[in-house]
Amino acid sequence: MLAFGLIVIVSFWRRMKGSPFAWFPSTIIGATYLIFGTGAFLATKMDPFFLVFIVPGILVLAGSLPARAS
């Protein structure tokens, strides 16, 4: 989890600086968190602990979306 967090932080830091953004690693990490969290949430009859994986997964996926030109 620490390694995934560092990969996402570095990717988003580069995006904020205007460098080319590698969306693929953060998208895979966000999707993995979301899929695991959702599966575990449903398998444990909706144990709220697994929201710890679902919420960050959604946020990382949202941050991985390409920026729109205004």
C-alpha positions in Angstrom: 0.0 0.0 0.0 2.9 2.3 0.8 4.4 1.7 -2.7 1.1 2.3 -4.4 0.6 5.5 -2.4 4.1 6.8 -3.4 3.4 6.0 -7.1 0.2 7.9 -7.0 1.6 10.9 -5.1 4.6 11.2 -7.5 2.3 10.9 -10.6 -0.1 13.5 -9.3 2.8 15.8 -8.2 4.2 15.7 -11.8 0.7 16.4 -13.1 0.4 19.5 -10.9 3.8 20.7 -12.1 2.7 20.5 -15.7 5.0 17.6 -16.6 3.6 14.8 -18.8 1.2 12.7 -16.8 1.4 8.9 -16.7 -2.3 8.0 -16.1 -1.9 4.3 -16.5 -0.3 3.4 -13.1 -2.6 5.5 -11.0 -5.6 4.2 -12.9 -4.6 0.6 -12.3 -4.0 1.3 -8.6 -7.4 3.1 -8.2 -9.3 0.3 -10.0 -7.6 -2.3 -7.9 -8.5 -0.6 -4.7 -12.1 -0.1 -5.9 -12.6 -3.7 -7.1 -11.0 -5.2 -3.9 -12.9 -2.9 -1.6 -16.2 -3.5 -3.3 -15.7 -7.2 -3.4 -14.7 -7.4 0.3 -17.5 -5.0 1.2 -20.1 -7.2 -0.4 -18.5 -10.5 0.8 -18.5 -9.4 4.4 -22.2 -8.4 4.3 -21.3 -4.6 4.1 -18.6 -4.2 6.7 -17.9 -0.5 6.7 -14.2 -1.1 7.2 -13.8 -1.8 3.5 -14.8 1.8 2.7 -11.1 2.5 3.5 -10.4 0.9 0.1 -13.4 2.1 -1.8 -13.2 5.8 -1.1 -9.4 6.2 -2.0 -10.0 4.1 -5.1 -12.7 6.4 -6.3 -10.6 9.5 -5.5 -7.5 8.1 -7.3 -9.6 7.2 -10.4 -11.1 10.7 -10.4 -7.7 12.2 -10.2 -6.5 10.0 -13.1 -9.1 11.4 -15.5 -7.6 13.5 -18.2 -7.9 17.2 -17.7 -10.3 19.0 -20.0 -9.2 22.0 -21.9 -11.3 25.0 -21.0 
